[in-house]
Amino acid sequence: MKLSVKVDYACRVLAQLARSYGSDRLAHIEDLAKSEAVPANYLVQILSELRNGGLISSKRGKQGGYALARAPGDVTLYDIVRLIEGDVLELSASGDGFSGPQVDAVWRGVKHALEDYCRQQTLDQMTNLSGEEMYYI
């Protein structure tokens, strides 16, 4: 299983937008690209998908920019992956053969466990909203 760079970029940019959620500040593409090390020309495509999917809102013009459309606690990793990639884990097993049904059942269990985990991870968990460094021992 491999998630695309596009999902990684989308998560990072959404986490950055989460930091200013609730303020009147709108983020500009150039600032998002620089702060999250995402190529600006690729970011335009990602932001368009995120806007069309309802995760962000945008405003045109000189005072325009991008903002998170929902509270960071209401946007899950599952939402992001589904929007950008489709299924979190795409299964292509046929279930054929003597062992096929059993193997298929294991893969379906893996898929459901991964989806459940992704549904539990929210943008506010991916974002250090306190501004303090987090250290783990």
C-alpha positions in Angstrom: 0.0 0.0 0.0 1.3 3.4 -0.9 -0.3 6.8 -0.5 0.6 9.4 -3.1 2.6 12.6 -2.5 -0.6 14.4 -3.4 -2.3 13.1 -0.2 0.7 14.1 1.8 0.7 17.6 0.3 -3.1 17.9 0.9 -2.7 16.9 4.6 0.1 19.4 5.1 -1.7 22.2 3.5 -4.9 21.5 5.3 -3.0 21.3 8.6 -1.5 24.8 7.8 -5.0 26.1 7.1 -6.3 24.6 10.3 -3.8 26.8 12.2 -5.7 29.9 11.1 -9.2 28.4 11.4 -11.7 30.8 12.9 -9.7 33.9 12.1 -10.5 36.3 9.2 -7.1 35.6 7.7 -7.1 33.9 4.3 -4.0 32.0 3.1 -2.4 32.7 -0.2 -1.0 30.0 -2.5 2.5 31.3 -2.4 2.6 31.3 1.4 1.1 27.8 1.7 3.6 26.5 -0.9 6.5 28.0 0.9 5.5 27.1 4.5 4.7 23.5 3.5 7.4 22.9 0.8 4.8 22.2 -1.9 5.4 23.2 -5.5 3.0 26.1 -6.1 1.9 24.9 -9.6 0.9 21.5 -8.1 -0.7 23.2 -5.1 -3.2 25.0 -7.4 -4.5 21.6 -8.5 -4.7 20.2 -5.0 -6.5 23.3 -3.7 -9.0 23.0 -6.5 -9.8 19.4 -5.5 -10.1 20.4 -1.9 -12.4 23.2 -2.7 -14.6 21.1 -5.0 -14.7 18.5 -2.3 -15.9 21.0 0.3 -12.9 20.9 2.6 -11.8 24.4 1.9 -13.4 27.6 0.7 -11.8 30.3 -1.4 -12.3 34.0 -2.2 -11.0 35.6 -5.4 -9.4 38.9 -5.7 -6.7 41.0 -4.0 -8.1 40.2 -0.6 -8.7 36.6 -1.5 -7.2 33.4 -0.5 -8.1 30.0 1.1 -9.5 28.9 4.4 -10.7 25.7 6.0 -14.4 25.2 5.4 -15.0 23.1 8.5 -13.6 23.0 12.0 -10.3 21.0 12.2 -11.9 18.5 14.5 -14.5 17.8 11.8 -12.1 16.9 9.0 -10.7 13.4 9.1 -7.8 11.8 7.4 -10.4 9.5 5.9 -12.1 12.5 4.3 -8.9 13.7 2.8 -7.7 10.4 1.4 -11.2 9.6 0.0 -11.3 12.9 -1.7 -7.8 12.8 -3.2 -7.4 9.0 -3.9 -10.7 7.3 -3.6 -10.7 4.2 -1.5 -8.3 4.2 1.4 -7.2 0.6 0.5 -8.4 -0.7 -2.9 -8.8 -4.4 -2.9 -8.4 -6.4 -6.1 -8.5 -9.9 -4.7 -10.9 -12.2 -6.6 -11.6 -14.6 -3.8 -11.1 -17.5 -6.2 -9.6 -20.8 -5.4 -9.7 -22.9 -2.2 -8.0 -20.3 0.0 -9.4 -17.2 -1.8 -12.4 -16.6 0.4 -10.3 -16.7 3.6 -7.5 -14.5 2.2 -10.2 -12.1 0.9 -11.7 -11.9 4.4 -8.3 -11.0 5.9 -7.8 -8.2 3.4 -11.3 -6.9 4.0 -10.5 -6.8 7.7 -7.3 -4.9 7.0 -9.2 -2.4 4.9 -11.9 -1.8 7.6 -9.2 -1.4 10.3 -7.3 1.1 8.2 -10.5 3.0 7.4 -11.6 3.1 11.0 -8.1 4.4 12.1 -8.3 7.1 9.3 -11.7 8.2 10.5 -10.3 8.7 14.1 -7.5 11.0 12.9 -8.6 14.6 12.6 -6.8 17.7 11.3 -6.6 19.1 14.8 -4.6 16.0 15.8 -2.3 16.6 12.8 -1.9 20.3 13.8 -0.1 21.6 16.8 -2.6 24.4 17.5 -1.0 25.4 20.8 2.1 26.6 19.0 4.3 24.6 21.5 6.7 21.9 20.4 5.6 18.4 21.2 8.2 16.0 22.6 7.7 12.3 23.0 9.8 10.2 25.4 
